[in-house]
């Protein structure tokens, strides 16, 4: 399709106002599940069943025991409802193909994109839906911390090593809450994954200290919001210590930043209690 740059191994089909972009290896399985039809996406997302993530999602099984997670794409923020999940132009939607691809090329484990569905109209506006591979045998940190089986120290260390590696690789996840960080417990060693990259940014260099600190504060706020007053300060502090991974200078800077950020945590807590 002219004018639409997509990652290698991706096929593009256009039918009227509908553009279907799919991983060539999964094309047959996606077709068999009806996911080449925009009406099928709309039907599935009208009755979502998946719990993780910011918005409605649906899990769709494919052949050979695989599955994909469908989600709507759109604008967030205060003006989000006014746009009714529409975006201006295709570039923002197509970026959702490139971000996971580039992250994987930089050594960051994340869900691969299986398909992107776009619907044009009114003129210049588009609606979009994304299908991401479902990572088997994984659980997000929000669910683990909210249950009676919180993450073990080695699992938490695996996640914070991933966050550090992500920042070193120049990937900024601007919604790094506990629900977007996954752990797989089934192997001899825990594996960590980061998902929901639709608000991420790729930088040509490692992230500066300010962005790193902001991401860790976002994780800490996510835990406090989840556990409220039951969120252990030692666990929250461990986010920063595990991220520093023995780098004393970095650990000291992060600790100072964490102490300064306590006031913002308290302000958030006041807002949540209203």
Buried (B, 14 or more C-beta within 10 A) or exposed (E): EEEBEBBEEBBEEBEEEBBBBBBEEBBEBBEEBEBBBBEBBBEBBEEBEBEBBBBBBBBBEBEEEBBBBBBBBBBEEEEEEEBEBBBEEBEBBBBBBBBBBBBBEBEBBBBBBBBBBBBBEEEEBBBBBBBBBBBEEBBBBBBBBBEEEBBEEEBBBBBBBBBBBBBBBBBBBEBBBBBBBBBBBEEEEBBBBBBBBBBBBBEEEEBEEEBBBBBBBBBBBBBBBBBEEEBEEEBBBBBBBBBBEEEEEBBEBBBEBBEEBEEEBEEBBEEEEE
